């Protein structure tokens, strides 16, 4: 039996919807890429004609200090950011 993949999808609102303001970015839960809540499924379908919602695919850029150090001779453990 194959398990369903639960993931988060980020939406940018271009109109006031469901108590959220225009311009706000929200996160909704999705099952196999489809929003769990019917309200958001319908809003994404509506956005094809009225552009009320944008589905964001890019992750926000993280600063260089948030990135995990790469494995090297000086740093054999990539999660450890300092010198050995």
C-alpha positions in Angstrom: 0.0 0.0 0.0 1.4 3.4 -1.1 1.3 6.2 1.5 0.0 9.6 0.5 2.5 12.4 0.5 1.6 15.3 2.8 3.4 18.5 2.0 3.0 22.3 2.4 2.2 24.7 -0.5 2.8 28.4 -0.3 0.2 30.8 -1.7 0.4 34.5 -2.3 -3.0 36.2 -2.0 -3.8 38.9 -4.5 -7.2 39.6 -2.8 -8.6 39.5 0.7 -9.6 35.8 1.2 -10.8 33.8 4.2 -9.7 36.4 6.8 -6.2 36.9 5.2 -5.1 40.2 3.6 -4.0 40.8 0.1 -0.3 40.4 -0.5 0.0 37.9 2.4 1.9 34.6 1.8 0.2 31.7 3.5 1.1 28.0 3.8 -1.6 25.3 3.2 -1.4 21.5 3.6 -1.6 19.4 0.5 -2.0 15.7 -0.1 -0.2 14.5 -3.2 0.0 18.1 -4.4 -3.7 18.9 -4.0 -4.9 21.2 -1.2 -6.7 19.3 1.6 -9.3 22.1 2.2 -11.9 22.4 -0.5 -11.9 26.2 -0.1 -8.3 26.5 -1.3 -8.8 24.0 -4.1 -11.6 26.2 -5.4 -9.6 29.4 -5.0 -6.7 27.9 -7.0 -9.1 26.9 -9.8 -10.7 30.4 -9.7 -7.2 32.0 -10.0 -7.0 30.9 -13.6 -9.6 33.5 -14.4 -9.4 36.2 -11.7 -5.8 35.9 -10.5 -6.8 36.0 -6.8 -4.0 33.5 -5.7 -0.5 32.7 -6.9 1.1 29.4 -6.1 4.7 30.0 -5.1 7.2 27.4 -6.1 10.5 29.0 -5.1 11.8 28.7 -1.6 12.9 31.9 0.1 16.6 32.4 -0.1 18.5 31.6 3.1 21.5 33.5 4.3 24.9 31.9 3.9 25.1 31.3 7.7 22.0 29.1 7.6 23.4 26.8 5.0 25.1 23.6 6.1 28.8 23.5 5.5 30.0 21.1 2.7 32.1 18.1 3.4 35.8 18.7 3.0 39.1 17.5 4.4 39.0 20.2 7.1 35.4 19.5 8.0 34.6 15.7 7.7 31.2 16.2 9.5 29.1 18.5 7.3 26.7 19.4 10.1 29.6 20.8 12.1 30.4 24.3 10.8 33.6 25.0 12.8 37.1 23.8 12.4 38.1 20.5 14.1 
